[in-house]
Amino acid sequence: MHLRDKNVTVVGLGKSGLAAARLCLARGAKVTLNDSKDSVTGADDLVAAGAKLALGGHAGKGLEESDVIVLSPGVPPFPELELAAKKGVEIVSEVELATRCLSKPAPLVAIGGTNGKSTVTTLVGELLAEGGRRVFSGGNLGEPLSDHADETFDFVVLEVSSFQMERVAKFSPRASVLLNVTPDHLDRYDSIDDYANAKGNAFVNQGPADLAVVPFGDDVCITQAKRGKGRIATFGTDPRADVLVTAAQVLHRGLGHSFARHEWKLQGEHNAANVAAALAIVLDLGVEVDHVKAVLARFTGLPHRTELVRELAGVRYYDDSKGTNVGATVTAIVGLAEKRSVVILGGKDKGGSYAPLVDVLRERARAVVLLGEASDVISEAIGDVVPKVRATTMAEAVEKARTLATPGDAVLLSPACSSFDMFRDYKERGDVFANAVRALGDVATAGDTK
């Protein structure tokens, strides 16, 4: 992507926006930094390097006079952006910018989906790196690629969100997976179809030599995969799936390689599906079976994803703060080994329906503790299917959950909402939960783990 002497406006000055600005400056662009806020942190070095600040909104900032606009994923559409697009200004996401500016292009692997993409991104990255390959693993998870565009990699593995895929024209992954699509971010999208189409943009530029991985029988994901020309590979429990998940193993039917589940660290049916998706990708890219087995034997997953915090008085406490939508919370509840759980729900509402929770709560929940802005909406949605109480702080929510749980139960933080009503992000929310759990009085007997 030729940027020298181009007028580039970077809109949204979070982590990815600042990384994009650094890359554009390094490529010789004339950079303007734009944000709706009146002040930002982390831009001083960019200004010292020649970037101009245009803060406090988008109107009157000359966006339509730019040659290129780099749009950060957290920035929704706004009128000045649409005006610039009508005038022919090229608008790209940070991911699009970074992949087109790689000094030494490498095969791209894109991991998308409503749930599970961070786990699969990390797992694919470790599997590809096991044989000594140089692998970048990041994107929506971890580091922006823009900060690493001048490094040399054998593979670039990117977790891609729907927001990042809204502005991609030439993004073309060697392998792309869409793990699932469940209602999410409906505070930004007009419909689930619009949300799915944004995610599916990752497939559009694939050719016959590329791989498109989707769940077997998932019409939404398969429809999106068919928007490109990649070879479609499926995973799932149906015997016809290309990568088959059974109670005992995951089997790549085409290659004949099998991987026994009792040899893995990861547990749960959702993680078996995650492993199957990862194997569909990495085996196609030439990773050796012995390397796969070595990684699966040690890979434990990621923090804040149904992570055991401690066991106290016969009750296990799990941090699933990354459960920021209803589908993720349903998966977390169903995936627990415990038959009953006290679930801490709530946060900032994202506009979706909580109806899918009802049957799962009826079957698997002991009670619900409601916390945050969405408490009223969730309470109305679930009705009287389970006992429910309210809390105003995370510490209070944990204490109330402790009193409601009985030995053999789980206490599960899986909010089904974003964290931004009370916390900086899901990580802070999970850390606050874990600290509150660890602070509970030591009423346990031998067998308590901390």
C-alpha positions in Angstrom: 0.0 0.0 0.0 1.6 3.2 -1.2 1.4 5.9 1.6 4.3 8.2 1.0 3.2 11.8 1.0 -0.5 10.7 1.2 -2.8 12.5 3.6 -3.9 9.9 6.0 -6.4 10.5 8.8 -6.5 7.9 11.6 -10.0 7.9 13.3 -10.1 6.5 16.8 -7.0 6.7 19.0 -7.1 3.5 21.0 -4.4 0.9 20.8 -5.0 -0.1 17.2 -5.4 3.5 16.0 -2.1 4.6 17.5 -0.4 1.5 16.0 -1.9 2.4 12.6 -0.6 6.0 13.0 2.9 4.8 13.8 2.9 2.6 10.7 1.6 5.4 8.4 4.3 7.8 9.7 6.9 5.1 9.1 5.7 4.8 5.5 6.0 8.5 4.9 2.4 9.6 5.2 1.1 12.9 6.4 -0.9 11.8 9.4 -3.8 13.5 11.1 -5.0 12.0 14.4 -8.8 12.3 14.9 -10.9 11.3 17.9 -14.3 12.2 19.3 -12.6 12.9 22.7 -11.1 16.2 23.5 -7.9 14.6 24.8 -6.1 11.3 24.3 -3.2 9.5 25.8 -0.3 7.9 24.0 -0.1 10.4 21.1 2.7 12.6 22.2 5.4 10.7 20.3 3.3 10.7 17.2 2.8 14.5 17.4 6.6 14.9 17.9 7.1 12.8 14.8 4.9 15.1 12.7 1.3 14.0 13.2 -1.4 16.6 13.6 -4.1 16.4 16.2 -7.8 17.0 15.3 -9.7 16.1 18.5 -13.1 16.8 19.8 -15.3 15.3 17.1 -15.3 14.6 13.4 -17.2 17.6 11.9 -15.0 20.2 10.3 -11.9 18.0 10.5 -11.4 17.6 6.8 -12.0 13.9 6.6 -13.3 14.2 3.1 -10.0 15.8 2.0 -8.0 12.8 3.1 -6.5 10.3 0.6 -6.9 7.5 3.1 -8.9 7.1 6.3 -7.8 4.4 8.8 -10.8 3.5 11.0 -10.3 2.0 14.4 -12.7 -1.0 15.1 -14.4 0.7 18.0 -15.6 3.6 15.9 -19.1 3.2 14.5 -20.3 4.8 11.2 -20.9 8.6 11.4 -22.0 11.2 8.8 -18.6 12.7 8.0 -17.2 9.2 7.3 -20.0 8.4 4.9 -19.5 11.8 3.1 -15.8 11.0 2.7 -16.7 7.6 1.3 -19.0 9.2 -1.3 -16.2 11.5 -2.4 -14.0 8.5 -3.1 -11.8 8.5 0.0 -10.3 5.1 0.6 -11.4 3.9 4.1 -9.6 0.9 5.6 -9.5 -0.9 8.9 -6.2 -1.2 10.9 -6.1 -4.9 9.9 -6.4 -4.1 6.2 -3.7 -1.4 6.5 -1.3 -3.7 8.3 -1.7 -6.7 6.0 -1.2 -4.5 2.9 1.9 -2.8 4.5 3.8 -5.9 5.5 7.4 -5.5 4.5 7.7 -9.3 3.9 4.2 -10.7 3.2 3.4 -14.0 4.9 0.4 -16.3 4.7 -2.5 -15.0 6.7 -4.7 -17.0 9.0 -7.9 -15.3 10.1 -9.9 -16.5 13.1 -13.5 -15.2 13.4 -16.7 -16.0 15.2 -18.8 -14.7 18.0 -17.3 -17.1 20.6 -14.1 -19.1 20.9 -11.9 -17.0 18.5 -9.3 -16.0 21.1 -8.8 -19.5 22.2 -8.5 -20.7 18.6 -6.2 -17.9 17.7 -3.8 -18.6 20.5 -3.9 -22.4 19.9 -3.3 -22.0 16.1 -0.4 -19.7 16.8 1.2 -22.2 19.2 0.6 -25.1 16.8 2.2 -23.3 13.9 5.2 -22.1 16.1 5.9 -25.6 17.5 8.1 -26.6 14.6 10.2 -23.5 14.9 8.2 -21.3 12.5 8.1 -17.6 13.2 4.5 -16.7 13.9 2.7 -13.4 14.7 -0.4 -14.0 16.7 -2.6 -11.1 17.6 -5.0 -8.7 16.0 -8.2 -8.3 17.9 -6.5 -10.4 20.6 -3.2 -8.9 21.9 -1.0 -6.7 19.7 -2.1 -4.9 16.6 -0.3 -6.1 13.5 0.6 -2.5 12.5 3.3 -2.4 15.2 5.0 -5.5 13.6 4.7 -4.8 9.9 8.4 -4.6 9.4 9.2 -7.9 11.1 9.6 -11.3 9.3 7.1 -14.1 9.9 6.3 -17.4 8.4 2.7 -17.0 9.3 0.5 -14.2 10.5 -2.4 -15.4 12.7 -5.1 -12.8 13.3 -8.2 -12.8 15.5 -10.6 -10.7 13.5 -13.8 -9.1 14.9 -16.8 -8.1 12.9 -15.8 -4.4 13.4 -12.3 -5.0 11.9 -13.8 -6.8 8.9 -16.2 -3.9 8.0 -13.6 -2.1 6.0 -11.5 -4.7 4.1 -11.1 -4.6 0.4 -8.1 -6.7 -0.3 -7.8 -8.8 2.9 -7.1 -12.3 1.7 -6.3 -15.1 4.2 -4.6 -18.3 3.2 -6.9 -19.9 5.8 -10.0 -18.4 7.4 -12.4 -19.9 10.0 -15.8 -18.7 11.1 -16.4 -20.6 14.3 -20.0 -19.6 14.9 -22.4 -16.6 14.6 -24.8 -15.9 17.5 -26.5 -12.6 18.3 -24.0 -10.0 19.4 -23.3 -6.3 19.0 -26.8 -5.6 18.0 -26.3 -2.2 19.5 -24.2 -1.5 16.4 -25.7 -3.7 13.7 -29.3 -3.4 12.4 -29.7 -7.2 12.2 -28.0 -10.5 12.8 -27.6 -10.7 9.0 -25.6 -7.5 9.0 -23.4 -8.8 11.8 -22.9 -12.1 10.0 -22.0 -10.4 6.7 -19.4 -8.3 8.4 -17.7 -11.4 9.8 -18.0 -13.1 6.5 -16.0 -10.4 4.7 -12.9 -12.4 5.7 -13.8 -15.1 3.1 -14.6 -12.8 0.1 -11.1 -12.5 -1.4 -10.1 -16.2 -0.9 -9.2 -18.2 -4.0 -9.2 -21.9 -4.8 -5.9 -22.5 -3.1 -7.2 -21.1 0.2 -9.1 -22.8 3.0 -12.4 -21.8 4.5 -13.3 -23.6 7.7 -16.8 -23.7 9.2 -19.0 -25.8 11.4 -20.7 -28.7 9.7 -24.4 -28.0 9.1 -24.2 -24.3 10.1 -26.0 -22.7 7.3 -25.1 -19.1 8.3 -21.4 -19.8 8.4 -21.4 -21.9 5.3 -23.3 -19.2 3.4 -20.6 -16.7 4.4 -17.8 -19.1 3.4 -19.3 -19.4 0.0 -18.9 -15.7 -0.6 -15.3 -16.5 -1.5 -13.8 -19.3 -3.6 -11.9 -21.1 -0.9 -12.0 -24.9 -0.3 -14.5 -25.5 2.4 -13.6 -27.8 5.3 -16.1 -28.5 8.1 -15.7 -29.6 11.7 -18.2 -31.0 14.2 -19.9 -34.0 15.6 -21.7 -35.1 12.5 -20.0 -38.2 11.0 -19.8 -36.3 7.6 -17.6 -33.5 9.0 -14.1 -33.3 7.6 -12.7 -33.0 11.1 -14.9 -35.1 13.4 -15.4 -34.6 17.1 -16.3 -37.7 19.1 -16.4 -38.3 22.9 -13.0 -40.0 22.6 -11.1 -38.1 19.9 -10.9 -35.6 17.1 -10.3 -37.2 13.8 -9.1 -35.6 10.6 -10.9 -37.9 8.2 -9.1 -36.8 5.1 -5.6 -37.3 6.5 -6.5 -40.1 8.9 -4.9 -38.4 11.9 -6.6 -38.8 15.3 -6.0 -37.0 18.6 -7.2 -38.6 21.8 -9.1 -36.1 24.0 -7.9 -37.7 27.3 -4.4 -36.5 26.4 -5.4 -32.8 26.2 -5.4 -30.1 28.9 -8.5 -28.4 27.4 -11.8 -29.7 28.6 -15.4 -29.2 27.5 -17.3 -29.8 24.3 -16.9 -26.2 23.1 -13.2 -26.6 23.4 -13.3 -29.9 21.5 -14.9 -27.9 18.7 -12.2 -25.3 19.0 -9.5 -27.9 18.7 -11.2 -29.4 15.6 -11.3 -26.0 13.9 -7.7 -25.3 14.7 -6.6 -28.8 13.4 -8.5 -28.2 10.2 -6.3 -25.2 9.6 -2.8 -26.3 10.8 -2.8 -29.8 9.3 -3.7 -28.2 6.0 -0.7 -25.9 6.5 1.7 -28.7 7.1 2.0 -28.9 10.9 3.3 -32.4 11.9 1.2 -34.7 14.1 3.8 -35.0 16.8 3.9 -31.2 17.1 0.1 -31.1 17.4 0.1 -33.7 20.2 2.8 -31.9 22.1 0.9 -28.6 22.1 -2.5 -30.2 23.0 -0.8 -31.9 25.9 0.2 -28.6 27.5 -2.3 -26.0 26.2 -4.6 -24.9 29.1 -6.6 -22.2 27.4 -6.8 -18.5 28.2 -7.6 -16.4 31.3 -11.2 -15.3 31.9 -12.7 -18.2 29.9 -14.3 -20.5 32.3 -11.1 -20.3 34.4 -11.2 -22.1 37.8 -10.4 -19.5 40.5 -10.7 -21.7 43.6 -12.8 -24.4 45.3 -14.3 -23.4 48.6 -16.6 -25.5 50.9 -17.3 -27.9 48.0 -18.2 -25.1 45.5 -16.0 -24.3 42.5 -15.8 -20.6 41.4 -15.2 -20.0 37.7 -14.2 -16.7 35.9 -15.8 -16.5 32.5 -15.8 -12.8 32.2 -15.1 -13.1 28.5 -18.7 -14.4 28.2 -19.8 -11.1 26.9 -22.8 -12.3 24.9 -25.7 -14.7 25.5 -24.3 -17.5 23.3 -21.0 -17.5 25.2 -22.8 -17.7 28.5 -25.0 -20.6 27.4 -21.9 -22.4 26.2 -20.2 -21.8 29.6 -23.1 -23.0 31.7 -23.6 -26.2 29.6 -19.9 -26.9 29.6 -19.5 -27.0 33.3 -19.0 -30.4 34.9 -21.2 -29.3 37.9 -24.9 -30.0 37.4 -26.0 -26.8 39.1 -24.5 -23.3 39.2 -25.1 -19.9 40.6 -24.6 -17.6 37.6 -23.6 -13.9 37.9 -25.1 -12.1 35.0 -25.2 -8.5 33.8 -23.3 -5.5 32.6 -23.8 -3.2 29.7 -26.6 -4.5 27.4 -25.6 -5.1 23.8 -29.1 -5.2 22.3 -29.6 -8.9 21.8 -32.2 -11.3 23.2 -31.7 -13.1 26.5 -34.3 -15.7 25.6 -31.8 -18.4 24.8 -30.7 -18.3 28.5 -34.1 -19.3 29.9 -34.1 -23.1 29.2 -30.4 -23.4 30.2 -31.0 -21.6 33.5 -34.1 -23.7 34.2 -32.1 -26.9 33.7 -28.7 -26.0 35.1 -28.9 -23.0 37.4 -29.4 -23.0 41.1 -29.9 -19.2 41.1 -28.9 -16.0 39.4 -27.2 -12.9 40.8 -27.8 -9.8 38.7 -25.3 -7.0 38.5 -25.0 -3.8 36.4 -27.0 -1.8 33.9 -28.7 -4.7 32.2 -30.1 -6.1 35.5 -33.7 -5.0 34.8 -33.7 -6.3 31.2 -32.2 -9.7 32.1 -34.6 -10.0 35.1 -37.6 -9.5 32.9 -36.3 -11.8 30.2 -35.7 -14.8 32.6 -38.8 -14.3 34.7 -39.2 -16.7 37.5 -37.4 -19.7 36.0 -34.8 -19.5 38.8 -34.4 -17.6 42.1 -32.6 -14.3 41.5 -31.1 -11.6 43.6 -29.4 -8.3 42.9 -26.0 -6.9 43.8 -24.4 -3.4 43.4 -20.8 -4.4 43.5 -18.8 -7.5 42.3 -17.8 -8.3 45.9 -21.5 -8.2 46.9 -22.4 -10.4 43.9 -19.7 -13.0 44.9 -20.9 -13.0 48.6 -24.5 -13.5 47.6 -23.5 -16.3 45.1 -21.6 -18.0 48.0 -24.7 -18.0 50.2 -26.9 -19.4 47.4 -24.6 -22.2 46.3 -24.5 -25.7 47.9 -21.6 -28.2 47.9 -21.2 -29.7 44.5 -22.3 -26.5 42.7 -20.4 -24.0 40.7 -20.4 -20.2 41.0 -20.0 -18.9 37.5 -19.3 -15.3 36.4 -20.5 -15.3 32.8 -22.2 -12.0 32.4 -23.7 -12.2 28.8 -23.0 -8.5 28.6 -20.0 -6.2 28.0 -18.1 -4.8 31.0 -18.2 -1.1 30.2 -20.8 0.0 32.6 -18.6 -0.8 35.6 -15.2 -1.9 34.4 -12.4 -0.9 31.9 -12.8 -4.2 30.1 -13.6 -7.9 30.6 -10.1 -8.5 32.1 -10.6 -6.0 34.9 -14.0 -7.4 35.6 -12.6 -10.9 35.8 -9.8 -9.8 38.0 -12.1 -8.1 40.4 -14.3 -11.2 40.5 -11.3 -13.4 41.2 -10.0 -11.2 43.9 -13.4 -11.1 45.6 -13.5 -14.9 45.4 -10.1 -15.2 47.0 -11.1 -12.8 49.7 -14.0 -15.0 50.8 -13.7 -16.3 54.4 -11.9 -19.6 54.7 -14.8 -21.7 55.7 -13.5 -24.6 53.6 -12.1 -27.8 54.8 -9.2 -29.8 53.4 -9.5 -29.8 49.6 -10.0 -26.1 49.4 -7.7 -24.8 46.6 -6.7 -21.1 46.3 
